[in-house]
Amino acid sequence: MTDLRERFEAGDAEERRLAIVELGAEGGGGPAAIDLLRSGLGDEDWRVRKESASVAAERVDWGAGLFDMLVDAIVQGENVGLRNAAVEALGRIGAPAVRPLLAALPRIPDGAKKFVFEALGDLGELDAVPVLVHAVENAEPNTAAAALDALSRIGGPEAERALRRRLAHSDPFQRLTALEGLEKLGATVPFEELAPLLGDRLVRRGVISLLGRSGSEKAIEPLVSALLDRSPSVLSAAIHALLVLSEETDELRLECKRRLAQLDETTRARLRDALVEGDLKTRQAAAHVLLLAADEPALSEIVALAGKGLLAPAALDVLSLWGEAGIAPLLVEANRSEGASRAAALELAAALANEALRGDRGSEAVREAVRNAIHVGLDDPEPVVRRAALRALGLFAVPDDAHRLVRAIVKGGDELAGTTAATLEQLAVESPEAVREAIRDVALDGPGGHALAGVVALVEGEAAFEKLTLALRSERSEVRRAAVNALARVGGKRAADEIQFALSDDDIDVRSTAARALGGLRDDEGRAIGIDALLLSLETDEPLLLASIARALGNTLDPRAVEPLKALVAHGESQVAVAAIEAARKLDCADFAGLIREALGHEDEEVVKQALCAVADERSEDVVEALEIGLRHPTWHVRILAARLLADRGDERALAALRARRKLEEDPMVIDVIERALGPDGGG
């Protein structure tokens, strides 16, 4: 120890840090070691202090002497670095530090107790709450304030009750600290406890904020009044509080809506200013409140927020309360805005119209106005608007729109093709003839054809076979891939034969798509008709394709897939092995554990873990034997998983396996899992 002290005092910062490292490794923990550690905690170099805090946290076994030193370090007033390092060490120690801190309080001067309370707050353990509550009630103001702050960081019912009692205290700063603590905890404080504080300017912002969580209808009027407060922070708090209160219950939302609809122009103008000039959260809350107030002049800024994806879902729910009356203003915004804002206004109008005009409800003129706005949006130069119009058209498409949708796919480029095809498929369900006519002359090998292949299969069925097989010969891989998926939708043996040829396509994505398609094909009696082609394709040496084939074999649910999958679970490529394991879980296999066993010896740990999870779902007799293989794995986290799976199983054979492993296990984390599983009686 003398040598370490000499090195510490003679060396530079790095030498001092290394001396502390050796101190921690040597153990001991006598007075000399603790004194040297204290020197490290108070060192002028942050790296030495950091290392010392780490050593202190690791050497809890040094006992009371260590904790006494740490307590003295946090209450001394000469070296701030020493105090901060000691607090960091206690924070790393965690719950075991609470009892020594509490035990030290009687010997600490009142003026220094606040530092201990701060440390207890950092630890966040409920065991400290009773002592802190007592300090709040009995200590001098500065110390009581520190105890209040600690309670606000720990939380819990007893802490909240203590904070609420201070709301009636004569000291305004204690009231403020209590309010801030309750706000930080997200506590629910009854309106009756907050109302007397509304006139106190010092705590007004905190009171307004807590009123939002009071759950009381009585809070609405004070919050509305606060919208005219001269303080920007109070205004912001009132806006947020109204949002929170309105979301408590449906009844409160309707009451807030009723009162906010009566706002005068001055108050509405302040809300609009907050919508434009506030920080993002305030702008979002202001948008919500203005929607509750049905404020049409605010729609422009609200739509702009929506266009940026910044309007909360709850605000969109409020917009739905506008009903048919909200459609026309949104269409006006769509007409006079551009880009993302126009797209948002158009989609919001369509969604609102879809809800408000459902069935025979509402005006046909309004419905037609929405449809016209959508049609205009389809020709907008901005892709974001065209996408929005296409999504909106999915809600309002009529047979006459079929040609318009096909034209959008052919001329709109790949960016919009998928969205448009989905809309066209929706229309095809109700108006197949109109869609069939619209796609009659479209070449699948031409622009947008790959997006239309699925639509062709949907509306033409087996009559589409010639078009689709021709598309399989396209020079464009995306067309061939789409043709495979479309043929799978048509189904049947003929489709399977054509898809089989795609297994030898030049493009790996087409080959993988073909494998997946074959796995799902069935004949009229429900038998897998792609199994033979899949089995023949197993000769490939491409890992990605093999993984697709493995999953497809699982989807066939055919017993003939068992033996090939048994070989694939041991494949050297982890993606193939994992796919084979996933596939095997779908099959009705009498010897599932035996099938998976090959994967338990895989060199990739993730494959082994997948295999363990798969075999653990089985209830056969040899499952425990398979899980025991995982207990012997060289990697600790694999052994932990195996131990947990055996613990979940919980039968005598599983517990016996855990007891046997406990005698051999050396890793402390694995031992901890096993001992928790066995319980205090050792699983006996």
C-alpha positions as CSV (number, residue, x, y, z in Angstrom):
1,M,0.0,0.0,0.0
2,T,2.9,2.3,0.8
3,D,4.3,1.7,-2.7
4,L,0.9,2.6,-4.3
5,R,0.7,5.8,-2.2
6,E,4.2,6.8,-3.3
7,R,3.4,6.2,-6.9
8,F,0.1,8.1,-6.6
9,E,1.8,11.1,-5.1
10,A,4.8,11.1,-7.4
11,G,3.3,10.3,-10.8
12,D,1.5,12.2,-13.5
13,A,-2.3,11.9,-14.0
14,E,-2.0,8.6,-15.9
15,E,0.3,7.1,-13.3
16,R,-2.2,8.1,-10.5
17,R,-5.0,6.5,-12.5
18,L,-3.1,3.3,-12.8
19,A,-2.3,3.3,-9.1
20,I,-6.1,3.5,-8.4
21,V,-6.7,0.6,-10.8
22,E,-4.1,-1.5,-8.9
23,L,-5.7,-0.4,-5.6
24,G,-9.0,-1.9,-6.7
25,A,-7.4,-5.1,-8.0
26,E,-5.5,-5.7,-4.7
27,G,-8.5,-5.8,-2.5
28,G,-7.8,-5.2,1.2
29,G,-9.9,-2.3,2.0
30,G,-8.1,-1.2,5.2
31,P,-7.9,2.5,6.3
32,A,-4.8,3.2,4.1
33,A,-6.6,1.8,1.0
34,I,-9.7,3.8,1.7
35,D,-7.7,7.0,2.3
36,L,-5.9,6.5,-1.0
37,L,-9.2,6.0,-2.8
38,R,-10.4,9.2,-1.2
39,S,-7.4,11.0,-2.7
40,G,-8.3,9.6,-6.1
41,L,-11.9,10.8,-5.8
42,G,-10.7,14.3,-5.1
43,D,-7.9,14.3,-7.7
44,E,-7.6,17.4,-10.0
45,D,-7.8,15.2,-13.1
46,W,-11.2,14.0,-14.1
47,R,-9.9,10.7,-15.4
48,V,-8.5,9.8,-12.0
49,R,-11.7,10.8,-10.3
50,K,-13.7,8.7,-12.8
51,E,-11.5,5.6,-12.2
52,S,-11.8,6.1,-8.5
53,A,-15.6,6.2,-8.6
54,S,-15.5,3.0,-10.6
55,V,-13.2,1.3,-8.1
56,A,-15.4,2.5,-5.2
57,A,-18.5,1.1,-6.8
58,E,-16.7,-2.3,-7.4
59,R,-15.3,-2.6,-3.8
60,V,-18.5,-2.5,-1.8
61,D,-16.9,-5.4,0.1
62,W,-14.7,-2.9,1.8
63,G,-17.7,-2.3,4.1
64,A,-18.6,0.5,6.5
65,G,-15.2,2.3,6.2
66,L,-15.8,2.8,2.4
67,F,-19.3,4.2,3.0
68,D,-18.2,6.4,5.8
69,M,-15.5,7.9,3.5
70,L,-18.0,8.4,0.7
71,V,-20.5,10.1,3.1
72,D,-17.8,12.4,4.4
73,A,-16.8,13.2,0.8
74,I,-20.3,14.4,-0.2
75,V,-20.8,16.6,2.9
76,Q,-17.4,18.3,2.9
77,G,-17.5,21.8,1.3
78,E,-13.9,22.3,0.1
79,N,-13.6,20.1,-3.0
80,V,-16.5,20.0,-5.4
81,G,-14.8,17.4,-7.6
82,L,-14.5,15.1,-4.6
83,R,-18.2,15.5,-3.8
84,N,-19.3,14.9,-7.4
85,A,-17.1,11.8,-7.7
86,A,-18.4,10.4,-4.4
87,V,-22.0,11.0,-5.6
88,E,-21.2,9.2,-8.8
89,A,-19.7,6.2,-6.9
90,L,-22.8,6.0,-4.7
91,G,-25.0,6.1,-7.8
92,R,-23.1,3.2,-9.3
93,I,-23.4,1.2,-6.1
94,G,-27.2,1.8,-6.2
95,A,-29.6,0.3,-3.6
96,P,-26.9,-1.0,-1.2
97,A,-25.8,2.6,-0.6
98,V,-29.2,3.7,0.9
99,R,-28.9,2.1,4.3
100,P,-25.3,3.5,5.0
101,L,-26.5,7.0,3.9
102,L,-29.5,6.9,6.2
103,A,-27.4,5.6,9.1
104,A,-25.0,8.4,8.7
105,L,-27.6,11.2,8.9
106,P,-27.6,11.6,12.7
107,R,-23.9,12.5,12.8
108,I,-24.1,15.0,9.9
109,P,-24.5,18.7,10.6
110,D,-27.9,20.1,9.5
111,G,-26.4,22.4,7.0
112,A,-24.7,19.5,5.2
113,K,-27.6,17.0,5.2
114,K,-28.9,18.5,1.9
115,F,-26.0,16.8,0.1
116,V,-27.0,13.4,1.5
117,F,-30.6,14.1,0.4
118,E,-29.4,14.9,-3.1
119,A,-27.5,11.6,-3.2
120,L,-30.6,9.8,-2.0
121,G,-32.7,11.4,-4.7
122,D,-30.1,10.3,-7.3
123,L,-30.4,6.7,-6.0
124,G,-34.2,6.8,-6.4
125,E,-34.9,4.1,-3.8
126,L,-38.3,4.0,-1.9
127,D,-36.6,3.0,1.3
128,A,-35.4,6.6,1.7
129,V,-38.8,8.2,1.5
130,P,-39.8,8.1,5.2
131,V,-36.6,9.8,6.3
132,L,-37.0,12.4,3.5
133,V,-40.7,13.0,4.5
134,H,-39.6,13.6,8.1
135,A,-36.9,16.1,6.9
136,V,-39.5,18.0,4.9
137,E,-41.6,18.5,7.9
138,N,-38.9,19.3,10.4
139,A,-35.7,20.6,8.8
140,E,-34.7,24.2,8.1
141,P,-35.9,25.6,4.8
142,N,-32.8,24.9,2.6
143,T,-32.6,21.3,3.9
144,A,-36.3,20.8,3.5
145,A,-36.2,22.0,0.0
146,A,-33.4,19.5,-0.8
147,A,-35.6,16.7,0.7
148,L,-38.6,17.9,-1.4
149,D,-36.4,17.7,-4.5
150,A,-35.3,14.2,-3.6
151,L,-38.8,13.1,-3.1
152,S,-39.8,14.5,-6.5
153,R,-37.1,12.3,-8.1
154,I,-38.0,9.1,-6.1
155,G,-41.8,9.3,-6.4
156,G,-44.3,6.9,-5.1
157,P,-47.6,7.5,-3.2
158,E,-46.0,8.6,0.1
159,A,-43.7,11.0,-1.6
160,E,-46.6,12.5,-3.5
161,R,-48.6,12.9,-0.3
162,A,-45.7,14.8,1.3
163,L,-45.3,17.1,-1.7
164,R,-49.1,17.8,-1.7
165,R,-49.0,18.8,2.0
166,R,-46.4,21.5,1.2
167,L,-48.7,23.2,-1.2
168,A,-50.3,24.9,1.7
169,H,-47.0,25.9,3.3
170,S,-46.4,29.5,4.2
171,D,-43.0,29.5,2.5
172,P,-43.6,30.3,-1.2
173,F,-40.3,28.6,-2.2
174,Q,-41.4,25.4,-0.6
175,R,-44.7,25.6,-2.4
176,L,-42.8,26.2,-5.7
177,T,-40.5,23.2,-5.0
178,A,-43.5,21.0,-4.2
179,L,-45.4,22.0,-7.3
180,E,-42.4,21.4,-9.5
181,G,-41.9,18.0,-7.9
182,L,-45.5,17.0,-8.4
183,E,-45.3,18.2,-12.0
184,K,-42.1,16.2,-12.6
185,L,-43.8,13.1,-11.2
186,G,-46.9,13.6,-13.4
187,A,-49.0,13.5,-10.2
188,T,-52.7,13.9,-10.1
189,V,-53.6,16.7,-7.7
190,P,-57.3,17.4,-6.9
191,F,-58.7,20.7,-8.2
192,E,-59.6,21.8,-4.7
193,E,-55.9,21.7,-3.6
194,L,-54.8,23.7,-6.6
195,A,-57.5,26.4,-6.7
196,P,-56.2,28.4,-3.7
197,L,-52.8,28.9,-5.5
198,L,-54.2,30.3,-8.7
199,G,-53.6,33.9,-7.6
200,D,-49.9,33.3,-6.6
201,R,-47.8,34.6,-9.4
202,L,-44.7,32.7,-8.2
203,V,-46.3,29.3,-8.6
204,R,-49.0,30.1,-11.2
205,R,-47.3,28.3,-14.1
206,G,-46.9,25.1,-12.1
207,V,-50.5,25.2,-10.8
208,I,-51.8,25.7,-14.4
209,S,-49.8,22.7,-15.6
210,L,-51.1,20.5,-12.8
211,L,-54.7,21.5,-13.5
212,G,-54.5,19.7,-16.7
213,R,-54.1,16.4,-14.8
214,S,-56.7,17.2,-12.2
215,G,-59.4,15.4,-14.2
216,S,-61.9,18.0,-13.1
217,E,-64.4,19.9,-15.2
218,K,-63.9,22.8,-12.8
219,A,-60.3,23.3,-14.2
220,I,-61.6,24.3,-17.7
221,E,-62.5,27.9,-16.8
222,P,-59.2,28.8,-15.0
223,L,-57.3,27.2,-17.9
224,V,-59.2,29.3,-20.5
225,S,-58.6,32.4,-18.4
226,A,-54.9,31.6,-18.3
227,L,-54.8,31.7,-22.1
228,L,-54.8,35.5,-21.7
229,D,-52.0,35.6,-19.1
230,R,-49.2,38.0,-19.9
231,S,-46.6,35.4,-19.2
232,P,-45.6,33.3,-22.2
233,S,-44.7,30.3,-19.9
234,V,-48.2,30.4,-18.3
235,L,-49.8,30.6,-21.7
236,S,-47.8,27.6,-22.9
237,A,-48.7,25.7,-19.7
238,A,-52.4,26.5,-20.2
239,I,-52.4,25.3,-23.8
240,H,-50.7,22.0,-22.8
241,A,-53.0,21.6,-19.8
242,L,-56.1,22.0,-21.9
243,L,-54.8,19.3,-24.3
244,V,-54.1,16.9,-21.4
245,L,-57.5,17.6,-19.7
246,S,-59.4,17.2,-22.9
247,E,-57.9,13.7,-23.4
248,E,-58.8,12.4,-20.0
249,T,-62.3,11.3,-20.9
250,D,-64.7,11.7,-23.7
251,E,-66.9,13.8,-21.5
252,L,-64.1,16.2,-20.7
253,R,-63.2,16.5,-24.3
254,L,-66.7,17.5,-25.2
255,E,-66.9,20.0,-22.3
256,C,-63.5,21.5,-23.4
257,K,-64.8,21.7,-27.0
258,R,-68.0,23.4,-25.9
259,R,-66.2,26.0,-23.8
260,L,-63.4,26.6,-26.4
261,A,-66.0,27.1,-29.1
262,Q,-67.0,30.3,-27.2
263,L,-63.5,31.8,-27.2
264,D,-63.4,35.5,-28.1
265,E,-61.2,36.7,-31.0
266,T,-58.5,38.0,-28.6
267,T,-57.9,34.6,-27.0
268,R,-58.1,32.8,-30.4
269,A,-55.4,35.2,-31.7
270,R,-53.1,34.4,-28.8
271,L,-53.5,30.7,-29.6
272,R,-52.8,31.3,-33.3
273,D,-49.6,33.2,-32.3
274,A,-48.5,30.2,-30.2
275,L,-49.3,27.9,-33.1
276,V,-46.9,29.9,-35.3
277,E,-44.2,31.1,-32.8
278,G,-44.1,28.6,-30.0
279,D,-41.7,25.7,-29.7
280,L,-42.7,22.5,-31.4
281,K,-44.6,20.9,-28.5
282,T,-46.5,24.2,-27.9
283,R,-47.3,24.5,-31.5
284,Q,-48.7,20.9,-31.5
285,A,-50.7,21.5,-28.4
286,A,-52.0,24.8,-29.8
287,A,-53.1,23.0,-33.0
288,H,-55.0,20.5,-30.8
289,V,-56.7,23.3,-28.8
290,L,-57.6,25.3,-31.9
291,L,-59.1,22.3,-33.5
292,L,-61.3,21.8,-30.3
293,A,-62.2,25.5,-30.8
294,A,-63.2,24.8,-34.4
295,D,-61.0,27.7,-35.5
296,E,-61.0,27.9,-39.3
297,P,-58.4,30.7,-39.6
298,A,-55.8,28.3,-37.9
299,L,-56.3,25.6,-40.5
300,S,-53.5,26.8,-42.7
301,E,-50.8,26.4,-40.0
302,I,-52.4,23.2,-38.7
303,V,-52.3,21.7,-42.2
304,A,-48.7,22.8,-42.5
305,L,-47.9,20.8,-39.4
306,A,-49.8,17.8,-40.7
307,G,-47.8,18.1,-44.0
308,K,-44.6,17.7,-42.0
309,G,-45.9,14.7,-40.1
310,L,-46.0,16.7,-36.9
311,L,-49.7,16.7,-36.1
312,A,-50.5,14.2,-33.3
313,P,-53.1,11.4,-34.0
314,A,-55.2,12.8,-31.1
315,A,-55.5,16.1,-33.0
316,L,-56.7,14.3,-36.0
317,D,-59.4,12.6,-33.9
318,V,-60.5,16.1,-32.8
319,L,-60.7,17.2,-36.4
320,S,-63.2,14.3,-37.0
321,L,-65.6,16.1,-34.6
322,W,-65.9,18.9,-37.1
323,G,-68.0,16.6,-39.3
324,E,-69.2,17.8,-42.7
325,A,-68.6,21.4,-41.7
326,G,-64.9,20.8,-41.8
327,I,-64.6,19.6,-45.3
328,A,-65.1,22.8,-47.2
329,P,-62.4,24.8,-45.2
330,L,-59.9,21.9,-45.8
331,L,-60.7,21.9,-49.5
332,V,-60.0,25.7,-49.6
333,E,-56.7,25.0,-47.9
334,A,-55.9,22.3,-50.5
335,N,-56.7,24.7,-53.3
336,R,-54.5,27.6,-52.0
337,S,-51.5,25.7,-50.6
338,E,-48.9,23.5,-52.3
339,G,-46.5,20.7,-51.7
340,A,-46.8,18.8,-48.4
341,S,-49.4,21.2,-47.0
342,R,-51.7,20.7,-50.0
343,A,-51.2,16.9,-49.8
344,A,-52.1,17.0,-46.1
345,A,-55.2,19.2,-46.6
346,L,-56.4,16.9,-49.4
347,E,-56.0,13.7,-47.4
348,L,-57.6,15.3,-44.3
349,A,-60.6,16.5,-46.3
350,A,-61.0,13.0,-47.8
351,A,-60.7,11.2,-44.5
352,L,-63.2,13.6,-42.9
353,A,-65.6,13.2,-45.8
354,N,-65.3,9.5,-45.7
355,E,-66.4,9.5,-42.1
356,A,-69.0,12.3,-42.4
357,L,-70.6,11.3,-45.7
358,R,-70.7,7.5,-45.1
359,G,-73.6,5.8,-46.7
360,D,-76.4,8.2,-47.6
361,R,-75.4,10.8,-45.0
362,G,-74.4,14.3,-46.0
363,S,-74.5,16.4,-49.2
364,E,-73.8,14.8,-52.6
365,A,-72.4,18.2,-53.7
366,V,-69.8,18.1,-50.9
367,R,-68.9,14.5,-51.9
368,E,-68.5,15.6,-55.5
369,A,-66.4,18.6,-54.4
370,V,-64.0,16.2,-52.7
371,R,-63.8,13.9,-55.7
372,N,-63.1,16.9,-58.0
373,A,-60.3,18.1,-55.7
374,I,-58.8,14.6,-55.7
375,H,-58.9,14.6,-59.5
376,V,-57.1,17.9,-59.7
377,G,-54.5,16.5,-57.2
378,L,-53.8,13.6,-59.5
379,D,-52.3,16.0,-62.0
380,D,-50.3,18.0,-59.5
381,P,-46.6,18.5,-60.4
382,E,-45.6,17.5,-56.9
383,P,-45.3,13.7,-56.3
384,V,-46.3,14.2,-52.6
385,V,-49.6,15.7,-53.7
386,R,-50.2,13.0,-56.4
387,R,-49.5,10.3,-53.8
388,A,-52.0,11.9,-51.4
389,A,-54.6,12.2,-54.1
390,L,-54.2,8.5,-55.0
391,R,-54.6,7.5,-51.4
392,A,-57.6,9.7,-51.1
393,L,-59.1,8.3,-54.3
394,G,-59.0,4.9,-52.7
395,L,-61.8,6.2,-50.4
396,F,-63.9,7.7,-53.2
397,A,-63.1,5.9,-56.4
398,V,-66.0,5.1,-58.8
399,P,-65.9,3.0,-62.0
400,D,-65.2,6.1,-64.1
401,D,-61.9,6.4,-62.2
402,A,-60.5,3.1,-63.5
403,H,-59.0,4.6,-66.6
404,R,-57.6,7.6,-64.6
405,L,-55.9,5.2,-62.2
406,V,-54.4,3.1,-65.0
407,R,-53.1,6.2,-66.7
408,A,-51.5,7.3,-63.4
409,I,-49.7,4.0,-63.1
410,V,-48.4,4.0,-66.7
411,K,-47.4,7.7,-66.7
412,G,-46.6,8.3,-63.0
413,G,-43.4,6.3,-62.7
414,D,-42.4,3.7,-60.1
415,E,-42.7,6.1,-57.2
416,L,-46.5,6.1,-57.4
417,A,-47.2,2.8,-59.1
418,G,-47.6,0.7,-55.9
419,T,-50.0,3.2,-54.2
420,T,-52.1,3.5,-57.4
421,A,-52.3,-0.3,-58.0
422,A,-53.5,-0.8,-54.4
423,T,-56.3,1.8,-55.1
424,L,-57.1,0.1,-58.4
425,E,-57.4,-3.3,-56.6
426,Q,-59.9,-1.8,-54.1
427,L,-62.0,-0.6,-57.0
428,A,-61.7,-3.9,-58.8
429,V,-63.4,-5.7,-55.9
430,E,-66.6,-3.6,-56.5
431,S,-66.3,-2.9,-60.2
432,P,-64.2,-5.6,-61.9
433,E,-65.7,-4.9,-65.4
434,A,-64.6,-1.3,-65.3
435,V,-61.1,-2.2,-64.2
436,R,-60.9,-5.0,-66.8
437,E,-61.8,-2.6,-69.5
438,A,-59.2,-0.1,-68.3
439,I,-56.3,-2.5,-68.4
440,R,-57.3,-4.4,-71.5
441,D,-54.7,-2.8,-73.8
442,V,-51.9,-2.4,-71.2
443,A,-48.6,-4.2,-71.9
444,L,-47.2,-5.7,-68.7
445,D,-43.7,-5.3,-70.2
446,G,-44.3,-1.6,-70.6
447,P,-44.2,1.4,-68.2
448,G,-46.0,0.6,-65.0
449,G,-46.8,-2.9,-66.1
450,H,-45.2,-4.6,-63.2
451,A,-47.5,-2.7,-60.8
452,L,-50.6,-3.9,-62.8
453,A,-49.7,-7.6,-63.0
454,G,-51.5,-8.3,-59.7
455,V,-54.6,-6.3,-60.9
456,V,-54.6,-8.4,-64.1
457,A,-54.6,-11.6,-62.1
458,L,-57.4,-10.3,-59.8
459,V,-59.8,-9.3,-62.5
460,E,-59.0,-11.8,-65.3
461,G,-58.2,-14.9,-63.3
462,E,-57.1,-17.8,-65.6
463,A,-57.8,-15.7,-68.6
464,A,-54.7,-13.7,-67.7
465,F,-52.4,-16.7,-68.0
466,E,-51.1,-15.8,-71.5
467,K,-50.3,-12.2,-70.5
468,L,-48.5,-13.3,-67.3
469,T,-46.5,-16.1,-68.9
470,L,-45.4,-13.6,-71.6
471,A,-44.4,-11.2,-68.8
472,L,-42.2,-14.0,-67.3
473,R,-40.0,-13.6,-70.4
474,S,-39.6,-9.9,-70.0
475,E,-36.1,-8.4,-70.0
476,R,-37.0,-6.4,-66.8
477,S,-36.5,-8.3,-63.6
478,E,-39.2,-6.3,-61.8
479,V,-41.8,-7.4,-64.4
480,R,-40.7,-11.1,-64.1
481,R,-41.0,-10.9,-60.3
482,A,-44.4,-9.3,-60.5
483,A,-45.5,-12.0,-63.0
484,V,-44.5,-14.7,-60.6
485,N,-46.6,-13.2,-57.8
486,A,-49.5,-12.7,-60.2
487,L,-49.4,-16.3,-61.4
488,A,-49.4,-17.4,-57.7
489,R,-52.6,-15.4,-57.3
490,V,-54.2,-17.2,-60.3
491,G,-53.0,-20.5,-58.8
492,G,-53.3,-24.1,-60.1
493,K,-50.9,-26.6,-61.6
494,R,-50.3,-24.7,-64.7
495,A,-49.2,-21.7,-62.8
496,A,-46.9,-23.8,-60.7
497,D,-45.2,-25.2,-63.8
498,E,-44.5,-21.7,-65.1
499,I,-43.3,-20.5,-61.8
500,Q,-40.9,-23.4,-61.6
501,F,-39.0,-22.1,-64.6
502,A,-38.5,-18.9,-62.7
503,L,-36.4,-20.8,-60.1
504,S,-33.6,-20.7,-62.7
505,D,-34.0,-17.0,-63.5
506,D,-30.9,-14.8,-63.9
507,D,-32.1,-12.5,-61.0
508,I,-31.8,-13.8,-57.4
509,D,-34.9,-11.8,-56.3
510,V,-37.0,-13.5,-59.0
511,R,-35.7,-16.9,-58.0
512,S,-36.4,-16.2,-54.3
513,T,-39.9,-14.9,-55.2
514,A,-40.6,-18.0,-57.2
515,A,-39.6,-20.2,-54.3
516,R,-41.9,-18.3,-51.9
517,A,-44.8,-18.5,-54.4
518,L,-44.4,-22.3,-54.9
519,G,-44.6,-22.8,-51.1
520,G,-48.1,-21.3,-51.0
521,L,-49.7,-23.0,-54.1
522,R,-52.4,-25.6,-53.4
523,D,-54.6,-27.7,-55.6
524,D,-58.4,-28.0,-55.2
525,E,-58.0,-30.5,-52.4
526,G,-55.5,-28.3,-50.5
527,R,-52.4,-30.3,-51.4
528,A,-49.1,-28.5,-52.0
529,I,-48.4,-28.5,-55.7
530,G,-45.0,-26.7,-55.6
531,I,-43.3,-29.2,-53.4
532,D,-41.6,-31.2,-56.2
533,A,-40.2,-28.2,-57.8
534,L,-38.9,-26.9,-54.5
535,L,-37.2,-30.3,-53.7
536,L,-35.5,-30.3,-57.1
537,S,-34.2,-26.8,-56.5
538,L,-32.3,-27.7,-53.3
539,E,-29.2,-28.3,-55.3
540,T,-28.5,-24.6,-55.5
541,D,-25.5,-23.2,-53.6
542,E,-26.9,-19.7,-53.2
543,P,-27.6,-19.0,-49.5
544,L,-30.4,-16.4,-50.1
545,L,-32.2,-18.8,-52.5
546,L,-31.8,-21.7,-50.1
547,A,-33.2,-19.7,-47.3
548,S,-36.3,-18.8,-49.4
549,I,-36.7,-22.5,-50.4
550,A,-36.5,-23.6,-46.8
551,R,-39.2,-21.2,-45.7
552,A,-41.3,-22.2,-48.8
553,L,-40.9,-25.9,-47.8
554,G,-42.3,-25.1,-44.4
555,N,-45.3,-23.3,-46.0
556,T,-46.1,-26.4,-48.0
557,L,-46.9,-28.3,-44.7
558,D,-45.9,-31.4,-46.7
559,P,-44.2,-34.3,-44.7
560,R,-41.8,-34.7,-47.6
561,A,-40.1,-31.5,-46.5
562,V,-38.9,-32.9,-43.2
563,E,-35.8,-34.7,-44.3
564,P,-34.5,-31.8,-46.6
565,L,-35.0,-29.4,-43.7
566,K,-33.2,-31.7,-41.4
567,A,-30.1,-31.2,-43.6
568,L,-30.6,-27.5,-43.9
569,V,-30.7,-26.8,-40.2
570,A,-27.0,-27.7,-40.1
571,H,-26.1,-25.6,-43.1
572,G,-23.0,-23.5,-42.7
573,E,-24.7,-20.3,-43.7
574,S,-26.7,-19.0,-40.7
575,Q,-29.5,-17.4,-42.7
576,V,-30.2,-20.8,-44.3
577,A,-30.1,-22.6,-40.9
578,V,-32.4,-20.1,-39.3
579,A,-34.9,-20.3,-42.2
580,A,-34.9,-24.1,-41.9
581,I,-35.6,-23.9,-38.2
582,E,-38.5,-21.5,-38.7
583,A,-39.8,-23.8,-41.5
584,A,-39.5,-26.9,-39.4
585,R,-41.6,-25.4,-36.7
586,K,-44.6,-25.3,-39.1
587,L,-44.4,-29.0,-39.9
588,D,-46.1,-31.9,-38.1
589,C,-42.9,-33.7,-37.3
590,A,-42.9,-36.6,-34.8
591,D,-39.1,-36.2,-34.1
592,F,-38.9,-32.4,-34.1
593,A,-36.2,-32.3,-31.4
594,G,-34.2,-34.8,-33.4
595,L,-34.6,-32.7,-36.5
596,I,-33.4,-29.5,-34.7
597,R,-30.6,-31.3,-32.9
598,E,-28.2,-30.7,-35.8
599,A,-28.6,-26.9,-35.4
600,L,-27.6,-27.1,-31.7
601,G,-24.0,-27.7,-32.7
602,H,-23.9,-24.8,-35.2
603,E,-20.9,-22.5,-35.0
604,D,-23.2,-19.4,-35.1
605,E,-24.5,-18.7,-31.6
606,E,-27.7,-17.0,-33.0
607,V,-28.6,-20.2,-34.9
608,V,-28.2,-22.2,-31.7
609,K,-30.4,-19.8,-29.8
610,Q,-33.1,-20.1,-32.5
611,A,-32.9,-23.8,-32.3
612,L,-33.2,-23.8,-28.5
613,C,-36.3,-21.6,-28.7
614,A,-37.8,-23.8,-31.3
615,V,-37.3,-27.1,-29.5
616,A,-38.5,-25.6,-26.2
617,D,-42.0,-25.2,-27.6
618,E,-42.2,-29.0,-28.0
619,R,-43.5,-31.2,-25.2
620,S,-41.9,-34.5,-26.2
621,E,-39.7,-36.5,-23.8
622,D,-36.4,-35.6,-25.5
623,V,-36.8,-31.8,-25.3
624,V,-34.9,-31.6,-22.0
625,E,-32.0,-33.6,-23.5
626,A,-31.8,-31.2,-26.4
627,L,-31.9,-28.2,-24.1
628,E,-29.1,-29.7,-22.0
629,I,-26.9,-29.4,-25.1
630,G,-27.5,-25.6,-24.8
631,L,-26.4,-25.7,-21.1
632,R,-23.0,-27.1,-22.3
633,H,-22.5,-24.4,-25.0
634,P,-19.2,-22.5,-24.6
635,T,-20.9,-19.1,-24.9
636,W,-22.4,-17.7,-21.6
637,H,-25.5,-16.1,-23.1
638,V,-26.5,-19.3,-24.9
639,R,-26.2,-21.1,-21.6
640,I,-28.4,-18.5,-20.0
641,L,-31.1,-18.9,-22.6
642,A,-31.0,-22.7,-22.2
643,A,-31.3,-22.3,-18.4
644,R,-34.3,-20.0,-18.7
645,L,-36.0,-22.3,-21.2
646,L,-35.5,-25.2,-18.8
647,A,-36.8,-23.1,-15.9
648,D,-39.9,-22.3,-17.9
649,R,-40.4,-26.0,-18.5
650,G,-40.3,-26.6,-14.8
651,D,-40.7,-30.3,-14.6
652,E,-38.4,-32.6,-12.6
653,R,-36.2,-33.6,-15.5
654,A,-35.6,-29.9,-16.3
655,L,-34.8,-29.1,-12.7
656,A,-32.5,-32.1,-12.5
657,A,-30.6,-30.8,-15.5
658,L,-30.3,-27.4,-13.9
659,R,-29.0,-28.9,-10.6
660,A,-26.4,-30.9,-12.5
661,R,-25.2,-27.8,-14.4
662,R,-25.0,-25.7,-11.2
663,K,-22.3,-28.0,-9.9
664,L,-20.1,-27.3,-13.0
665,E,-21.0,-23.7,-14.0
666,E,-18.4,-21.0,-13.3
667,D,-20.0,-17.9,-15.0
668,P,-21.7,-15.8,-12.3
669,M,-24.5,-14.6,-14.5
670,V,-25.4,-18.1,-15.6
671,I,-25.2,-19.3,-12.0
672,D,-27.6,-16.5,-11.0
673,V,-30.2,-17.6,-13.6
674,I,-29.9,-21.2,-12.5
675,E,-30.2,-20.4,-8.8
676,R,-33.2,-18.2,-9.4
677,A,-34.8,-21.1,-11.4
678,L,-34.1,-23.6,-8.6
679,G,-35.3,-21.3,-5.8
680,P,-34.1,-21.3,-2.2
681,D,-34.7,-25.0,-1.8
682,G,-32.6,-25.9,-4.8
683,G,-35.6,-27.1,-6.8
684,G,-36.1,-30.0,-4.4
